[in-house]
Structure formats: C-alpha cells, structure tokens
Amino acid sequence: RIVTGERFNGHLPGEWADQAACQGAPMSVMFPKGTYGGQRGGKPPDYSVGRYLCATCPVKGLCLDHALEHNERHGMWGGMDPKERDAEKRKRYRAAATARSIERTAARVREIVR
C-alpha cells in the first residue's frame, strides 16, 4: 500500500482496492495507536471508526482475504483487528482440514463400493 502523509492514497493490492471505503481515510483510523502484545497498563487500539468504515465497504471480504493470505499483522483489514484475523485464520484452517478429511473418507468409500 502507498501511504502519503497520514492518509491512505492509492494502491492497496488488488483491483478491489479502488473501491475500498478506507481510501483517503486518516491512517489512525485503520492503524490506531495502542499497546500491542498485552503490556500491563497499556491501552488497546481503538478500532471503532475503522470498524464503521469496514461495515460500509463493498470490498470488505476481498480485503480480509488479502490480509489473511499476506499475514497482515497490524491494523484493521476486512473489518477485523489482528486478534480477530488470527481467530478467523484458525477457523478457516480447521474448516479446510475438515473438508480434506471428508474428501479422503468419501474417496475410500468410493473405492470400497466399486
């Protein structure tokens, strides 16, 4: 992504980026300052405005897919903060593993039935 000053400008990756609701938003909206890593007495980042923008975004799903594929570690992407993206990544991994297991079982059943 290209950042000019303190605003998103231009090129988030993918053709979808031009339609992103965050284009031109202040950087602090999508990448708010806060304490990462659970330091004592720290204040977590406030993603509330970023969540609002994402809720109105027509390409939220594509943005989230990009963040998960490229392991984006900071900021609001696709309506999810870093912890939520980690949980979503685990959820998708488990779903894919289950689908693979079901397919292997189905293949074995087809072999037996032949």
DRENLO-784132 format. One record per atom (N, C-alpha, C): atom name; x, y, z. Coordinates in Angstrom, 1 decimal. Layout:
% residues N
+----+--------+--------+--------+
!  a !      X !      Y !      Z !
+----+--------+--------+--------+
! CA !      X !      Y !      Z !
...
+----+--------+--------+--------+
END
This chain:
% residues 114
+----+--------+--------+--------+
!  a !      X !      Y !      Z !
+----+--------+--------+--------+
!  N !    0.9 !   -1.2 !    0.0 !
! CA !    0.0 !    0.0 !    0.0 !
!  C !    0.9 !    1.2 !    0.0 !
!  N !    0.4 !    2.3 !   -0.6 !
! CA !    1.2 !    3.5 !   -0.6 !
!  C !    0.5 !    4.5 !    0.4 !
!  N !    1.3 !    5.0 !    1.2 !
! CA !    0.8 !    6.0 !    2.2 !
!  C !    1.5 !    7.3 !    2.0 !
!  N !    0.7 !    8.3 !    1.8 !
! CA !    1.2 !    9.7 !    1.6 !
!  C !    0.8 !   10.4 !    2.9 !
!  N !    1.7 !   11.0 !    3.6 !
! CA !    1.4 !   11.7 !    4.8 !
!  C !    0.7 !   10.7 !    5.8 !
!  N !   -0.4 !   11.1 !    6.2 !
! CA !   -1.1 !   10.3 !    7.2 !
!  C !   -2.4 !    9.8 !    6.7 !
!  N !   -2.5 !    9.6 !    5.3 !
! CA !   -3.8 !    9.1 !    4.7 !
!  C !   -3.5 !    8.0 !    3.8 !
!  N !   -4.4 !    7.1 !    3.6 !
! CA !   -4.3 !    6.0 !    2.6 !
!  C !   -4.5 !    6.7 !    1.3 !
!  N !   -3.6 !    6.5 !    0.3 !
! CA !   -3.8 !    7.0 !   -1.0 !
!  C !   -3.3 !    6.0 !   -2.0 !
!  N !   -4.1 !    5.7 !   -2.9 !
! CA !   -3.7 !    4.8 !   -4.0 !
!  C !   -3.7 !    3.3 !   -3.6 !
!  N !   -2.6 !    2.7 !   -3.8 !
! CA !   -2.5 !    1.3 !   -4.1 !
!  C !   -2.5 !    0.3 !   -3.0 !
!  N !   -3.7 !    0.0 !   -2.5 !
! CA !   -3.8 !   -1.3 !   -1.7 !
!  C !   -3.7 !   -2.3 !   -2.8 !
!  N !   -3.2 !   -3.5 !   -2.5 !
! CA !   -3.1 !   -4.5 !   -3.5 !
!  C !   -4.4 !   -5.0 !   -4.0 !
!  N !   -4.4 !   -5.2 !   -5.3 !
! CA !   -5.6 !   -5.8 !   -5.9 !
!  C !   -6.5 !   -4.8 !   -6.6 !
!  N !   -7.3 !   -5.2 !   -7.6 !
! CA !   -8.2 !   -4.3 !   -8.3 !
!  C !   -9.3 !   -3.8 !   -7.4 !
!  N !   -9.6 !   -4.6 !   -6.4 !
! CA !  -10.7 !   -4.2 !   -5.5 !
!  C !  -10.4 !   -2.9 !   -4.7 !
!  N !   -9.1 !   -2.6 !   -4.5 !
! CA !   -8.6 !   -1.5 !   -3.6 !
!  C !   -9.2 !   -0.2 !   -3.9 !
!  N !   -9.5 !    0.1 !   -5.2 !
! CA !  -10.0 !    1.4 !   -5.5 !
!  C !  -11.4 !    1.6 !   -5.0 !
!  N !  -12.1 !    0.5 !   -4.7 !
! CA !  -13.5 !    0.6 !   -4.1 !
!  C !  -13.5 !    0.6 !   -2.6 !
!  N !  -12.3 !    0.5 !   -2.0 !
! CA !  -12.3 !    0.3 !   -0.5 !
!  C !  -12.8 !    1.6 !    0.2 !
!  N !  -13.6 !    1.4 !    1.2 !
! CA !  -14.1 !    2.6 !    1.9 !
!  C !  -13.0 !    3.4 !    2.7 !
!  N !  -11.9 !    2.7 !    2.9 !
! CA !  -10.8 !    3.4 !    3.7 !
!  C !   -9.9 !    4.3 !    2.8 !
!  N !  -10.1 !    4.2 !    1.5 !
! CA !   -9.2 !    5.1 !    0.7 !
!  C !   -9.4 !    6.5 !    1.1 !
!  N !   -8.3 !    7.2 !    1.4 !
! CA !   -8.3 !    8.6 !    1.8 !
!  C !   -8.6 !    8.8 !    3.2 !
!  N !   -8.9 !    7.7 !    4.0 !
! CA !   -9.1 !    7.9 !    5.4 !
!  C !   -7.8 !    8.1 !    6.2 !
!  N !   -7.8 !    8.8 !    7.3 !
! CA !   -6.6 !    9.0 !    8.1 !
!  C !   -6.0 !    7.7 !    8.5 !
!  N !   -4.7 !    7.5 !    8.5 !
! CA !   -4.0 !    6.3 !    8.9 !
!  C !   -4.5 !    5.9 !   10.3 !
!  N !   -4.7 !    6.8 !   11.1 !
! CA !   -5.0 !    6.5 !   12.5 !
!  C !   -6.4 !    5.8 !   12.7 !
!  N !   -7.2 !    5.9 !   11.6 !
! CA !   -8.5 !    5.2 !   11.6 !
!  C !   -8.3 !    3.7 !   11.5 !
!  N !   -7.4 !    3.3 !   10.5 !
! CA !   -7.2 !    1.9 !   10.2 !
!  C !   -6.1 !    1.3 !   11.0 !
!  N !   -5.2 !    2.1 !   11.4 !
! CA !   -4.0 !    1.7 !   12.2 !
!  C !   -3.9 !    2.5 !   13.4 !
!  N !   -4.8 !    2.4 !   14.4 !
! CA !   -4.8 !    3.2 !   15.6 !
!  C !   -3.7 !    2.9 !   16.5 !
!  N !   -3.2 !    3.9 !   17.2 !
! CA !   -2.1 !    3.7 !   18.2 !
!  C !   -2.7 !    3.0 !   19.4 !
!  N !   -1.9 !    2.2 !   20.0 !
! CA !   -2.3 !    1.5 !   21.2 !
!  C !   -1.2 !    0.6 !   21.6 !
!  N !   -1.4 !   -0.2 !   22.6 !
! CA !   -0.4 !   -1.1 !   23.1 !
!  C !   -0.7 !   -2.5 !   22.6 !
!  N !    0.3 !   -3.0 !   21.8 !
! CA !    0.2 !   -4.3 !   21.3 !
!  C !    0.9 !   -5.3 !   22.2 !
!  N !    0.5 !   -6.5 !   22.2 !
! CA !    1.2 !   -7.5 !   23.0 !
!  C !    0.8 !   -7.6 !   24.4 !
!  N !   -0.2 !   -6.9 !   24.8 !
! CA !   -0.8 !   -7.1 !   26.2 !
!  C !    0.1 !   -6.6 !   27.3 !
!  N !    0.8 !   -5.5 !   27.1 !
! CA !    1.6 !   -4.9 !   28.1 !
!  C !    0.7 !   -4.4 !   29.2 !
!  N !    1.2 !   -4.6 !   30.5 !
! CA !    0.4 !   -4.1 !   31.6 !
!  C !    0.1 !   -2.6 !   31.6 !
!  N !   -1.1 !   -2.3 !   31.9 !
! CA !   -1.4 !   -0.9 !   32.0 !
!  C !   -1.6 !   -0.2 !   30.6 !
!  N !   -1.4 !   -1.0 !   29.6 !
! CA !   -1.5 !   -0.4 !   28.2 !
!  C !   -2.9 !   -0.3 !   27.8 !
!  N !   -3.1 !    0.6 !   26.8 !
! CA !   -4.4 !    0.8 !   26.3 !
!  C !   -4.5 !    0.1 !   24.9 !
!  N !   -5.5 !   -0.8 !   24.7 !
! CA !   -5.6 !   -1.4 !   23.4 !
!  C !   -6.0 !   -0.4 !   22.3 !
!  N !   -5.6 !   -0.6 !   21.0 !
! CA !   -6.0 !    0.3 !   20.0 !
!  C !   -7.5 !    0.4 !   19.8 !
!  N !   -8.0 !    1.5 !   19.5 !
! CA !   -9.5 !    1.8 !   19.3 !
!  C !   -9.8 !    1.6 !   17.8 !
!  N !  -10.4 !    0.5 !   17.5 !
! CA !  -10.7 !    0.3 !   16.1 !
!  C !  -12.2 !    0.7 !   15.7 !
!  N !  -12.9 !    1.4 !   16.6 !
! CA !  -14.3 !    1.6 !   16.3 !
!  C !  -14.6 !    2.4 !   15.0 !
!  N !  -13.8 !    3.4 !   14.7 !
! CA !  -14.1 !    4.1 !   13.5 !
!  C !  -13.7 !    3.2 !   12.2 !
!  N !  -12.6 !    2.5 !   12.3 !
! CA !  -12.3 !    1.6 !   11.3 !
!  C !  -13.3 !    0.5 !   11.0 !
!  N !  -13.9 !    0.0 !   12.1 !
! CA !  -15.0 !   -1.0 !   12.0 !
!  C !  -16.2 !   -0.4 !   11.3 !
!  N !  -16.5 !    0.8 !   11.6 !
! CA !  -17.6 !    1.5 !   10.9 !
!  C !  -17.3 !    1.6 !    9.4 !
!  N !  -16.1 !    2.1 !    9.1 !
! CA !  -15.8 !    2.2 !    7.6 !
!  C !  -15.9 !    0.8 !    7.0 !
!  N !  -15.3 !   -0.2 !    7.6 !
! CA !  -15.4 !   -1.6 !    7.0 !
!  C !  -16.8 !   -2.1 !    6.9 !
!  N !  -17.7 !   -1.7 !    7.8 !
! CA !  -19.1 !   -2.2 !    7.7 !
!  C !  -19.8 !   -1.6 !    6.5 !
!  N !  -19.3 !   -0.5 !    6.0 !
! CA !  -19.9 !    0.1 !    4.8 !
!  C !  -19.2 !   -0.2 !    3.5 !
!  N !  -18.1 !   -1.0 !    3.6 !
! CA !  -17.2 !   -1.2 !    2.5 !
!  C !  -17.7 !   -2.3 !    1.6 !
!  N !  -17.7 !   -2.1 !    0.3 !
! CA !  -18.2 !   -3.1 !   -0.7 !
!  C !  -17.2 !   -4.2 !   -1.0 !
!  N !  -15.9 !   -4.0 !   -0.5 !
! CA !  -14.9 !   -5.0 !   -0.8 !
!  C !  -14.3 !   -5.6 !    0.5 !
!  N !  -15.1 !   -5.5 !    1.5 !
! CA !  -14.6 !   -6.0 !    2.8 !
!  C !  -14.1 !   -7.4 !    2.8 !
!  N !  -14.8 !   -8.3 !    2.1 !
! CA !  -14.4 !   -9.7 !    2.0 !
!  C !  -13.0 !   -9.9 !    1.3 !
!  N !  -12.9 !   -9.2 !    0.2 !
! CA !  -11.6 !   -9.3 !   -0.6 !
!  C !  -10.4 !   -8.7 !    0.3 !
!  N !  -10.7 !   -7.7 !    1.0 !
! CA !   -9.7 !   -7.1 !    1.9 !
!  C !   -9.3 !   -8.1 !    3.0 !
!  N !  -10.3 !   -8.7 !    3.6 !
! CA !  -10.0 !   -9.7 !    4.6 !
!  C !   -9.2 !  -10.9 !    4.0 !
!  N !   -9.6 !  -11.3 !    2.9 !
! CA !   -8.8 !  -12.4 !    2.2 !
!  C !   -7.4 !  -12.0 !    2.0 !
!  N !   -7.2 !  -10.8 !    1.5 !
! CA !   -5.8 !  -10.3 !    1.3 !
!  C !   -5.0 !  -10.3 !    2.6 !
!  N !   -5.6 !   -9.8 !    3.6 !
! CA !   -4.9 !   -9.7 !    4.9 !
!  C !   -4.5 !  -11.1 !    5.4 !
!  N !   -5.4 !  -12.1 !    5.3 !
! CA !   -5.1 !  -13.4 !    5.7 !
!  C !   -4.1 !  -14.1 !    4.9 !
!  N !   -4.2 !  -13.9 !    3.6 !
! CA !   -3.2 !  -14.5 !    2.7 !
!  C !   -1.8 !  -13.9 !    2.8 !
!  N !   -1.7 !  -12.6 !    3.2 !
! CA !   -0.4 !  -12.0 !    3.3 !
!  C !    0.0 !  -11.7 !    4.8 !
!  N !   -0.7 !  -12.4 !    5.7 !
! CA !   -0.4 !  -12.3 !    7.1 !
!  C !   -0.2 !  -10.9 !    7.6 !
!  N !   -1.1 !  -10.0 !    7.3 !
! CA !   -1.1 !   -8.6 !    7.8 !
!  C !   -1.2 !   -8.7 !    9.3 !
!  N !   -0.2 !   -8.1 !   10.0 !
! CA !   -0.2 !   -8.3 !   11.5 !
!  C !   -0.7 !   -7.0 !   12.2 !
!  N !   -0.9 !   -6.0 !   11.5 !
! CA !   -1.4 !   -4.7 !   12.2 !
!  C !   -2.5 !   -4.1 !   11.4 !
!  N !   -3.3 !   -3.4 !   12.2 !
! CA !   -4.4 !   -2.6 !   11.6 !
!  C !   -5.7 !   -3.3 !   11.4 !
!  N !   -6.7 !   -2.6 !   10.9 !
! CA !   -8.0 !   -3.1 !   10.6 !
!  C !   -8.0 !   -3.5 !    9.1 !
!  N !   -8.3 !   -4.7 !    8.8 !
! CA !   -8.4 !   -5.3 !    7.5 !
!  C !   -9.7 !   -6.1 !    7.4 !
!  N !  -10.5 !   -5.8 !    6.4 !
! CA !  -11.7 !   -6.6 !    6.2 !
!  C !  -12.6 !   -6.6 !    7.4 !
!  N !  -12.6 !   -5.6 !    8.2 !
! CA !  -13.5 !   -5.5 !    9.4 !
!  C !  -13.0 !   -6.2 !   10.6 !
!  N !  -11.7 !   -6.7 !   10.6 !
! CA !  -11.2 !   -7.4 !   11.7 !
!  C !   -9.9 !   -6.9 !   12.1 !
!  N !   -9.7 !   -6.8 !   13.5 !
! CA !   -8.4 !   -6.4 !   14.0 !
!  C !   -7.5 !   -7.6 !   14.0 !
!  N !   -6.2 !   -7.4 !   14.4 !
! CA !   -5.3 !   -8.5 !   14.4 !
!  C !   -5.7 !   -9.8 !   15.1 !
!  N !   -6.2 !   -9.7 !   16.3 !
! CA !   -6.7 !  -10.8 !   17.1 !
!  C !   -7.8 !  -11.5 !   16.4 !
!  N !   -8.7 !  -10.8 !   15.9 !
! CA !   -9.9 !  -11.4 !   15.2 !
!  C !   -9.4 !  -12.1 !   13.9 !
!  N !   -8.4 !  -11.5 !   13.2 !
! CA !   -7.9 !  -12.2 !   12.0 !
!  C !   -7.2 !  -13.5 !   12.3 !
!  N !   -6.5 !  -13.5 !   13.5 !
! CA !   -5.8 !  -14.7 !   13.9 !
!  C !   -6.9 !  -15.8 !   14.1 !
!  N !   -8.0 !  -15.5 !   14.8 !
! CA !   -9.1 !  -16.4 !   15.1 !
!  C !   -9.7 !  -16.9 !   13.7 !
!  N !   -9.9 !  -16.0 !   12.8 !
! CA !  -10.5 !  -16.3 !   11.5 !
!  C !   -9.6 !  -17.2 !   10.7 !
!  N !   -8.3 !  -17.0 !   10.8 !
! CA !   -7.3 !  -17.8 !   10.1 !
!  C !   -7.4 !  -19.3 !   10.7 !
!  N !   -7.5 !  -19.4 !   12.0 !
! CA !   -7.6 !  -20.7 !   12.6 !
!  C !   -8.9 !  -21.4 !   12.2 !
!  N !  -10.0 !  -20.6 !   12.2 !
! CA !  -11.3 !  -21.2 !   11.8 !
!  C !  -11.2 !  -21.7 !   10.3 !
!  N !  -10.7 !  -20.9 !    9.4 !
! CA !  -10.6 !  -21.3 !    8.0 !
!  C !   -9.7 !  -22.6 !    7.9 !
!  N !   -8.6 !  -22.6 !    8.6 !
! CA !   -7.7 !  -23.8 !    8.6 !
!  C !   -8.4 !  -25.0 !    9.0 !
!  N !   -9.2 !  -24.9 !   10.1 !
! CA !   -9.9 !  -26.1 !   10.6 !
!  C !  -11.0 !  -26.5 !    9.6 !
!  N !  -11.7 !  -25.6 !    9.0 !
! CA !  -12.7 !  -25.9 !    8.0 !
!  C !  -12.1 !  -26.6 !    6.8 !
!  N !  -10.9 !  -26.1 !    6.4 !
! CA !  -10.3 !  -26.7 !    5.2 !
!  C !   -9.8 !  -28.1 !    5.6 !
!  N !   -9.3 !  -28.3 !    6.8 !
! CA !   -8.8 !  -29.6 !    7.2 !
!  C !  -10.0 !  -30.6 !    7.3 !
!  N !  -11.1 !  -30.1 !    7.8 !
! CA !  -12.3 !  -31.0 !    7.9 !
!  C !  -12.8 !  -31.4 !    6.5 !
!  N !  -12.8 !  -30.4 !    5.5 !
! CA !  -13.2 !  -30.7 !    4.2 !
!  C !  -12.2 !  -31.7 !    3.5 !
!  N !  -10.9 !  -31.6 !    3.8 !
! CA !  -10.0 !  -32.6 !    3.2 !
!  C !  -10.2 !  -34.0 !    3.8 !
!  N !  -10.5 !  -34.0 !    5.1 !
! CA !  -10.8 !  -35.3 !    5.8 !
!  C !  -12.1 !  -36.0 !    5.2 !
!  N !  -13.1 !  -35.2 !    5.0 !
! CA !  -14.3 !  -35.7 !    4.4 !
!  C !  -14.1 !  -36.2 !    3.0 !
!  N !  -13.3 !  -35.5 !    2.2 !
! CA !  -13.0 !  -35.9 !    0.9 !
!  C !  -12.2 !  -37.2 !    0.9 !
!  N !  -11.2 !  -37.4 !    1.8 !
! CA !  -10.5 !  -38.6 !    1.9 !
!  C !  -11.4 !  -39.8 !    2.3 !
!  N !  -12.3 !  -39.6 !    3.2 !
! CA !  -13.2 !  -40.6 !    3.6 !
!  C !  -14.1 !  -41.0 !    2.4 !
!  N !  -14.6 !  -40.0 !    1.7 !
! CA !  -15.5 !  -40.3 !    0.6 !
!  C !  -14.8 !  -41.0 !   -0.5 !
!  N !  -13.5 !  -40.7 !   -0.7 !
! CA !  -12.7 !  -41.5 !   -1.7 !
!  C !  -12.5 !  -42.9 !   -1.3 !
!  N !  -12.3 !  -43.1 !    0.0 !
! CA !  -12.2 !  -44.5 !    0.5 !
!  C !  -13.5 !  -45.3 !    0.3 !
!  N !  -14.6 !  -44.6 !    0.6 !
! CA !  -15.9 !  -45.3 !    0.5 !
!  C !  -16.2 !  -45.6 !   -1.0 !
!  N !  -15.8 !  -44.7 !   -1.9 !
! CA !  -16.0 !  -45.0 !   -3.4 !
!  C !  -15.2 !  -46.2 !   -3.8 !
!  N !  -13.9 !  -46.3 !   -3.2 !
! CA !  -13.1 !  -47.4 !   -3.6 !
!  C !  -13.7 !  -48.7 !   -3.1 !
!  N !  -14.3 !  -48.7 !   -1.9 !
! CA !  -14.9 !  -49.9 !   -1.3 !
!  C !  -16.1 !  -50.3 !   -2.1 !
!  N !  -16.9 !  -49.4 !   -2.5 !
! CA !  -18.2 !  -49.6 !   -3.2 !
!  C !  -17.9 !  -50.2 !   -4.6 !
!  N !  -16.8 !  -49.9 !   -5.2 !
! CA !  -16.6 !  -50.3 !   -6.6 !
!  C !  -16.6 !  -51.7 !   -6.8 !
+----+--------+--------+--------+
END
